Amino acid sequence: MLAGLITRSAASSADFSHLEQARVEFRDVVKQYGDHRVLNGINLTINPGEVVAILGPSGSGKSTLIRLINQLEPLSGGDILIDNKPTRGIEGRALRELRSRVGFVFQQFNLYAHLTARQNITLALVQVHGWKQAAADERARELLQQVGLADKADQLPAQLSGGQQQRVAIARALASSPQIILFDEPTSALDPEMIGEVLYVMKTLAHSGITMIVVTHEMQFAREIADRVVFIDGGDILEVAAPATFFTAPEHPRAQRFLKKVLDPLHQERPD
Amino acid sequence: MFNLDWHGVLTGLPLQWIISGFLTTIWVSLAGMALATVLAVLFLALRLAGGAGGRAVVAAWVSVFRNTPLLVQLLFWYFAAWNLLPLAVRDFVNADHAWSILPGDVWWLTPEFLCSAWGLGVFTSAFLIEEIEAGLSAVSHGQREAALSQGFSTWALFRCVLLPQGLANAWQPIVGQYLNLMKLSSLASGIGFAELTYQVRQIESYNAHALEAFAVGTVLYLLLGVVMGVVLASAEPGKRRKKALTQRAFVQSEVQRDR
């Protein structure tokens, strides 16, 4: 009771401008839209620097789970602790600081359509982080180099392929050196040929110290790069395991069925 | 057949009046456009960030100024609202100030100029608000989410992400409103503002060259409208983006044809 009061008051004064530890902790997290419950009491701790893949069927609540972290969706119940500080109910400046320390990569890229690749990266650095334009341009140059798009700096999103757009979007999310980066099905909107280039960029980021939470349908990414796999269905975490265990010997029957369908779509029982 | 006498319009005093009226029309249009733009942006920001109260204020503003005749509004500002200003302000405006003379000998610090520019600006802002709003709502939700996820404040989000794209979406209707403002400035002759229409009518009563005077006035409006149209079209935001999209669509259709 008392502890609850103390953490609640800490929330209003929490300083998210710098994270000591890029840890994300879900405590009994509930999300509902009206009467419809999307998440029923999620408990999960993601450690600093860890790469976690969140798997599950469509509509299982996995995107909602990461959108709650930077409050693109408001929480309905429970709390999410970042850097061991509760984030529930923060707003205004504290919320903007938190968001500026957490990168987010969208399924549909969401690059600013009126700005070039370079400007997409520099906009927040100048407008949110108060950088000088020249320094921001230099940072953009480095990041575009890092994602292999140095020659596309002056192209508009409409002039780039989907894979290139998503790589610019990752560079944009990395611009302010966030300690946590969230990926919401980053390859689901891509042509099959372009998935590899985006996964490659993500692979270079993994285990570089940044905490990565990746909602994905890319089983290979989950298997080879993630430290842990979280399987969600129906708003509950059904299994948390190392990828080696999860993909070879999943425990939960629902996870077993999911994997069978995803990994071996041709050979499954006929639907009734 | 009419016997047209251009000489009676394009020399001496009538010519001076026409030039003065034309320049006055240009200046009051520019002032009105600037005012309408600033008001529209402020009210859009208010609607976006001002909560229910802010939205109600904007709705009332749009409703009042969009649904009443401009001439009535101008008469109201000039004959009613003007007299509600403190006497010191009115005396200041009525006094001669050399610094208030714009190029072309147009005085802006006069009750007529101020009421005309204000009336035109307020009227046009009501239309601009709704047209830019329509352009803004065509900006995809993902753009807003991307900016929010990067920690943008509401104002920075509006200014850096939504407004540039909304303006690009709504540019043609916006150009139409600016052109309307220029043409509607002729109604300011109703409050004795010496713009082009006022001066043309003055020629008519001076030497009865009505046809010639109105013809010259019409040509000048037409000329101004065409020039403004070209200038505004070239100032269109996001032109490069539209070009890129068309090129891409073209390339894609070429690719499909190849298959």
Interface residues (C-beta under 8 A of the other chain):
Chain A: N70 L72 R96 E97 L98 R99 S100 V102 G103 F104 F106 Q108 F109 N110 L111 Y112 A113 H114 L123 A124 Q127 V128 L156 A158 Q159 R172 S176
Chain B: S140 G142 Q143 E145 A146 A147 L148 S149 Q150 G151 F152 S153 A156 C160 V161 P164 Q165 A168 P237 G238 R240 R241 A244 L245 Q247 R248
